[in-house]
Amino acid sequence: MLTLYHNPRCSKSRACLKLLQDASIPVNIVDYIREGLSLTLLKRFADTLSLEAILRKNEALYKELNLEGADNKTILEAIAAHPQLMQRPIAVLGEEMILARPPEKILELVNE
């Protein structure tokens, strides 16, 4: 089953979820803002997608925490403490993982 790391306040994340629901694709929804993210999971995201891809540098919090030039461990710990720093939505299907931006990218994953 596809797992979607979802932020209900994000328009891209909501659009991605709607595409899945409209296609009647079963999905396990993880509201990572509410549930949090483990360092192990974040490291997997970073290893597969790249740390650069999953980090939201445009968040004010990124600047407040002075993350520019920080090492990977510090950045992953910051995302774990402040999940809004993670780019979304991230979809995982078996061993495959994508950052579903634009949202339509999710259909490529489920149609493979």
N, C-alpha and C positions, 0 to 999 in steps of 0.2 A: 504494500500500500504506500502511496505517496505521502510524505510528511511535508507540510508547509509551515515554515517558521514565519509567522504572520504578525503584523502589527495592525490591529483594526483601525488605527487612526491614520494609516498611510493609504493614500489613494491608489498607488501602484499595487500594494498588497491586496487591497479590497478588489481591484480589477482582476488580479490574478486568481483570487478565490472565486470570483464570479465566473470566470472562464471555465474553471474546473467544475463548478456546480452546474453550469449550463450544459457541459458535456457529460454530465452524470458520472464524473470520475470520483471514486471514493477517495477521501483525503482525511488524513489525521492532521488537525490544526493545532499548532503549538503557538499560543499567545506568549511569545518570549519576553515581552515587556512585563507581563504579570508573573510568569513562571520562572523567569531568569534563564541564564545560559551557563553551563559549566565551562571551566577552562579547557577541559578535554574536548568538548564539542566545538568550542571556538577554535581550538588548534586544528581540529579536523577541517573546519570551514576554511581557515587560513591556508592550510597545506594544500587543499584541493582547489580553492578559488583564488587564492592569494590574499594576503593581509590587506594589501592596497584596495582590492575589490570590495572587501566586506566592511571597510572603515568609512564612516560618514564624516569626512573632513569639513563639510559645510555646517555641521552642528556647532552652535555657539559653545557648547560644552567642550568640544575638541580644543578650542582656543583657551578656554578657561582652565582646562587641565594641563595646558602647555604640552600637548602631545607631539607637536612638530619635532621631528628628529628623535623621538623616543624609541627605545629598543622594542622588539616584538613582544617580549614578556610584559613590559609595562603597558603596551597598547592592549594586549589581550586581557590583562587584569582590569584595565579601564573599561573595556567593553563589558566584561562580566559584571562589574559594579554599576555600570550605566548602559544597559542594553540598547538605549536609543541611539548609541553610537554605531550600532551595526546596520549596515545596508540591508534592505529587505525588498521583496521576500526571497527567502532561500528555500529551494525545494530539493528534497532528497527522495530518490527512488532507487532502492537497492544500493548498489555501490556508486550510482551516479548522483551528481549534485550540480545544481545551477543557481546562479543569481538570476531570478526571473525579471529582468529589466531589459527591454520593455516586458510587460506582463504576458504578451503573446508568446514569449519564449518558452513558457511553461508547456505549450502545446507540442513543441518539438521534443521535449523530454518524454511526455506521455505517449506520443505517437511513434517512438522509435521501436 
